[in-house]
Amino acid sequence: MSNCLSPMALGMLALMNDGGAGGRTAPPTATIAAQSTTAVVATMAVGHPVERAVPGRAFPLAVAQDRQRRWSEAAALYQQAVTEWSADARVHPTVALEHAIQKAERERQRSVMLANLDLPRPRQPDSVNRAMTLERARLLRTKLMVVRANSGAVPDALYAHTRQAFEQAFKSNEAQPATVQSEIYLLLCAVHGAAGARDAARLALAHVPSEQRRMPASALPMAICFAALGDEPAALDYLEAHLRQRIDAFTQRELFLANDWDLLRGDPRFENLFASVASARY
């Protein structure tokens, strides 16, 4: 689910959305007194992740383990987050809590899958190896996004590890259909875009031919790429095109929870696309 000088250093000063229905505040300013030493910590604007809409102890701890690529430890902490928020929901049920619970459970599943994919395994058929390599890259991108959403930065090590995973996926899928290669380039665009490396992101996007950009299978990765680049109108156009396809309710809910859209939350057009999901009680 990569733009940067150094992902840790090249953040934008936090452009935090206000608590209303999507209005955005101006960038914060700071006055530094003469002959004084002031530390300024730069973080990226992360929008409104659903998991940060409610307080929680375990979820940030799980994200910290994902940041270090300690997948098994992260999975255990995500389970604790599910338990913690489920207990809260039994006392004071809210849609926001239900979204957070679903998000924690989905991240737990991803951490478990990554832990399993990193285990040594016997030789597999080439087709299985290709599929596993691409799935691992996809999962790492989602972890990069959840770390970014909850820390305001993309760690150098996780950024590099995710880039390498997509490079491996591309090499193993060079002989595969153009739609697969286009997805890899578009998700790599999103990796670079999320980290702040816009030139690298646009270079990855440039590898996707015009005909592939119009393919229905490319609508979602195109939306993810443009969202990471900060092109909200284009991201919403492609996201709407994807949702016009026959997407089941479960997949729509999972898509709604993704950190790719955190900067779009509050936009009336985005909210309308997911109106039934955003207010649903599971």
C-alpha positions as CSV (number, residue, x, y, z in Angstrom):
1,M,0.0,0.0,0.0
2,S,7.6,6.4,-1.4
3,N,8.7,10.0,-1.7
4,C,11.6,11.2,0.3
5,L,15.0,12.8,0.8
6,S,15.2,10.8,4.0
7,P,11.8,9.5,5.0
8,M,12.6,10.2,8.6
9,A,13.7,13.8,8.0
10,L,11.7,14.8,5.0
11,G,8.3,15.1,6.5
12,M,6.0,18.0,6.1
13,L,5.3,19.9,9.3
14,A,2.1,18.3,10.6
15,L,-0.8,19.6,8.8
16,M,-3.4,18.2,11.2
17,N,-7.0,18.2,10.0
18,D,-9.4,19.9,12.4
19,G,-12.0,17.8,14.2
20,G,-14.9,18.8,12.0
21,A,-16.2,17.3,8.8
22,G,-13.0,17.7,6.9
23,G,-11.8,21.3,7.1
24,R,-8.1,21.6,7.1
25,T,-6.1,24.1,9.2
26,A,-3.1,26.1,7.9
27,P,0.4,24.8,8.5
28,P,1.6,25.6,12.1
29,T,4.2,28.4,12.5
30,A,6.8,28.8,15.2
31,T,8.8,31.8,16.4
32,I,12.2,31.0,17.7
33,A,13.8,33.5,20.0
34,A,17.3,34.9,19.2
35,Q,20.2,33.1,20.8
36,S,18.1,30.1,21.8
37,T,18.2,26.5,20.8
38,T,15.0,24.9,19.7
39,A,14.4,21.4,18.5
40,V,11.8,21.0,15.7
41,V,10.5,17.6,15.0
42,A,9.1,17.2,11.5
43,T,6.2,14.8,10.9
44,M,4.1,14.0,8.0
45,A,0.5,14.9,7.6
46,V,-1.4,11.7,8.2
47,G,-5.0,12.7,8.1
48,H,-7.5,10.7,10.1
49,P,-6.6,7.0,10.6
50,V,-9.6,5.2,11.9
51,E,-7.5,3.5,14.6
52,R,-6.6,6.9,16.0
53,A,-10.3,8.0,16.4
54,V,-10.4,6.2,19.8
55,P,-7.8,5.9,22.6
56,G,-6.0,2.7,23.0
57,R,-2.9,1.3,24.7
58,A,-2.1,-1.9,22.7
59,F,-2.4,-0.7,19.1
60,P,0.5,1.8,19.2
61,L,2.7,-0.9,20.8
62,A,1.8,-3.2,18.0
63,V,2.7,-0.6,15.4
64,A,6.0,-0.1,17.1
65,Q,6.7,-3.9,16.6
66,D,5.6,-3.7,13.0
67,R,8.1,-0.8,12.6
68,Q,10.9,-3.2,13.7
69,R,9.5,-6.0,11.5
70,R,8.8,-8.1,14.5
71,W,5.7,-9.6,13.0
72,S,4.8,-12.2,15.7
73,E,5.2,-9.8,18.5
74,A,3.1,-7.3,16.6
75,A,0.3,-9.9,16.0
76,A,0.1,-10.6,19.7
77,L,-0.3,-6.9,20.5
78,Y,-2.9,-6.4,17.8
79,Q,-4.8,-9.2,19.4
80,Q,-4.6,-7.3,22.7
81,A,-5.9,-4.2,20.9
82,V,-8.9,-6.2,19.7
83,T,-9.6,-7.4,23.2
84,E,-9.1,-3.9,24.7
85,W,-11.4,-2.2,22.3
86,S,-13.9,-5.0,22.3
87,A,-14.2,-4.6,26.1
88,D,-14.7,-0.8,25.6
89,A,-17.3,-1.4,22.9
90,R,-19.4,-3.7,25.2
91,V,-19.7,-0.8,27.7
92,H,-20.0,2.1,25.2
93,P,-20.5,0.8,21.7
94,T,-19.7,3.2,18.9
95,V,-19.1,3.0,15.2
96,A,-15.6,4.4,15.7
97,L,-14.8,1.7,18.1
98,E,-16.1,-1.0,15.7
99,H,-13.9,0.4,12.9
100,A,-10.9,0.4,15.2
101,I,-11.5,-3.2,16.2
102,Q,-11.8,-4.3,12.6
103,K,-8.6,-2.4,11.8
104,A,-6.7,-4.1,14.6
105,E,-7.9,-7.5,13.6
106,R,-6.9,-6.9,9.9
107,E,-3.4,-5.7,11.0
108,R,-3.1,-8.8,13.2
109,Q,-3.9,-11.0,10.2
110,R,-1.3,-9.2,8.1
111,S,1.4,-9.5,10.7
112,V,0.7,-13.2,11.0
113,M,0.9,-13.6,7.2
114,L,4.2,-11.7,7.1
115,A,5.6,-13.9,10.0
116,N,4.7,-17.0,8.0
117,L,6.1,-15.7,4.7
118,D,9.4,-15.0,6.4
119,L,9.8,-18.6,7.7
120,P,12.1,-20.9,5.8
121,R,10.1,-23.2,3.6
122,P,10.8,-26.0,1.1
123,R,11.2,-25.2,-2.6
124,Q,7.9,-24.2,-4.2
125,P,6.8,-24.2,-7.8
126,D,7.7,-21.0,-9.6
127,S,4.1,-19.9,-9.8
128,V,3.7,-20.2,-6.0
129,N,7.0,-18.3,-5.4
130,R,5.9,-15.5,-7.7
131,A,2.5,-15.2,-5.9
132,M,4.2,-15.2,-2.5
133,T,6.8,-12.7,-3.4
134,L,4.1,-10.2,-4.7
135,E,1.9,-10.8,-1.7
136,R,4.7,-10.2,0.7
137,A,5.5,-6.9,-1.0
138,R,1.8,-5.9,-0.8
139,L,1.7,-6.7,2.9
140,L,4.9,-4.8,3.6
141,R,3.4,-1.7,1.9
142,T,0.3,-1.8,4.2
143,K,2.7,-2.0,7.2
144,L,4.6,1.0,6.0
145,M,1.3,2.8,5.8
146,V,0.1,1.9,9.3
147,V,3.5,2.9,10.7
148,R,3.4,6.2,8.9
149,A,-0.2,6.8,10.0
150,N,0.6,6.2,13.7
151,S,4.1,7.8,14.0
152,G,4.0,10.5,11.4
153,A,7.1,9.2,9.7
154,V,8.3,6.4,7.4
155,P,11.4,4.6,8.9
156,D,14.3,4.3,6.6
157,A,14.8,0.6,7.2
158,L,11.1,-0.3,6.6
159,Y,11.1,1.9,3.5
160,A,14.2,0.2,2.1
161,H,12.9,-3.2,3.0
162,T,9.5,-2.5,1.2
163,R,11.3,-1.2,-1.9
164,Q,13.4,-4.2,-2.1
165,A,10.4,-6.5,-1.8
166,F,8.7,-4.8,-4.8
167,E,12.0,-5.0,-6.8
168,Q,12.1,-8.7,-6.1
169,A,8.4,-9.0,-7.0
170,F,9.1,-7.3,-10.3
171,K,12.0,-9.5,-11.2
172,S,10.0,-12.7,-10.4
173,N,7.0,-11.4,-12.5
174,E,8.8,-10.0,-15.5
175,A,7.2,-12.6,-17.8
176,Q,3.7,-12.1,-16.2
177,P,0.8,-10.2,-17.8
178,A,1.1,-6.4,-18.1
179,T,-1.6,-5.9,-15.5
180,V,0.6,-7.6,-12.8
181,Q,3.6,-5.5,-13.8
182,S,1.5,-2.3,-13.7
183,E,0.2,-3.1,-10.2
184,I,3.8,-3.5,-9.0
185,Y,4.8,-0.2,-10.5
186,L,1.7,1.6,-9.1
187,L,2.2,0.1,-5.6
188,L,5.9,1.1,-5.7
189,C,4.7,4.6,-6.7
190,A,2.6,4.6,-3.5
191,V,5.5,3.4,-1.4
192,H,7.7,6.3,-2.7
193,G,4.8,8.7,-2.4
194,A,4.0,7.8,1.2
195,A,7.7,8.3,2.1
196,G,7.9,11.7,0.4
197,A,10.1,10.7,-2.6
198,R,7.8,12.3,-5.2
199,D,10.3,12.1,-8.1
200,A,10.7,8.4,-7.5
201,A,7.0,7.9,-7.3
202,R,6.3,9.7,-10.5
203,L,9.0,7.7,-12.2
204,A,7.3,4.5,-11.1
205,L,4.0,5.8,-12.4
206,A,5.5,6.7,-15.7
207,H,6.3,3.0,-16.4
208,V,2.5,2.3,-16.5
209,P,1.2,2.6,-20.1
210,S,-1.9,4.7,-20.8
211,E,-3.9,1.6,-21.8
212,Q,-3.1,-0.1,-18.6
213,R,-4.2,3.0,-16.6
214,R,-7.6,2.6,-18.2
215,M,-8.0,-1.1,-17.3
216,P,-10.5,-1.9,-14.5
217,A,-7.9,-4.0,-12.7
218,S,-5.7,-0.9,-12.4
219,A,-8.3,1.3,-10.9
220,L,-7.5,0.5,-7.2
221,P,-3.7,0.6,-7.5
222,M,-4.0,3.9,-9.5
223,A,-6.1,5.3,-6.7
224,I,-3.6,4.2,-4.1
225,C,-0.7,5.8,-6.2
226,F,-2.5,9.1,-6.6
227,A,-3.5,9.3,-3.0
228,A,0.1,8.8,-2.0
229,L,1.1,11.6,-4.4
230,G,-1.5,13.9,-2.8
231,D,-3.6,14.2,-6.0
232,E,-7.0,13.8,-4.2
233,P,-9.3,14.4,-7.3
234,A,-7.5,11.7,-9.3
235,A,-7.4,9.3,-6.4
236,L,-11.1,9.7,-5.9
237,D,-11.8,9.3,-9.6
238,Y,-10.0,6.0,-9.6
239,L,-11.4,4.9,-6.3
240,E,-14.9,5.6,-7.5
241,A,-14.2,3.6,-10.7
242,H,-13.0,0.7,-8.6
243,L,-16.1,0.8,-6.4
244,R,-18.4,0.8,-9.5
245,Q,-17.2,-2.7,-10.1
246,R,-19.1,-5.4,-8.1
247,I,-17.3,-5.1,-4.8
248,D,-18.8,-7.1,-1.9
249,A,-19.6,-5.5,1.4
250,F,-16.7,-7.2,3.3
251,T,-14.1,-6.0,0.7
252,Q,-15.6,-2.5,0.8
253,R,-15.3,-2.4,4.5
254,E,-11.6,-3.5,4.4
255,L,-10.9,-0.9,1.7
256,F,-12.6,1.8,3.8
257,L,-10.3,1.0,6.8
258,A,-7.1,1.3,4.7
259,N,-4.6,4.0,5.7
260,D,-4.2,4.9,2.0
261,W,-7.3,7.2,2.4
262,D,-6.6,8.8,5.7
263,L,-6.0,12.2,4.0
264,L,-9.3,11.9,2.1
265,R,-11.4,11.2,5.2
266,G,-13.8,14.1,5.8
267,D,-13.9,14.9,2.1
268,P,-17.7,14.8,1.1
269,R,-17.0,12.8,-2.0
270,F,-15.0,10.2,-0.1
271,E,-17.6,10.0,2.6
272,N,-20.3,9.5,0.0
273,L,-18.4,6.7,-1.7
274,F,-18.3,4.8,1.6
275,A,-21.5,6.1,3.2
276,S,-23.0,2.7,3.8
277,V,-19.7,1.3,5.2
278,A,-18.8,4.2,7.4
279,S,-22.0,4.1,9.4
280,A,-22.5,0.3,9.5
281,R,-22.6,-1.6,12.7
282,Y,-20.9,-5.0,12.3
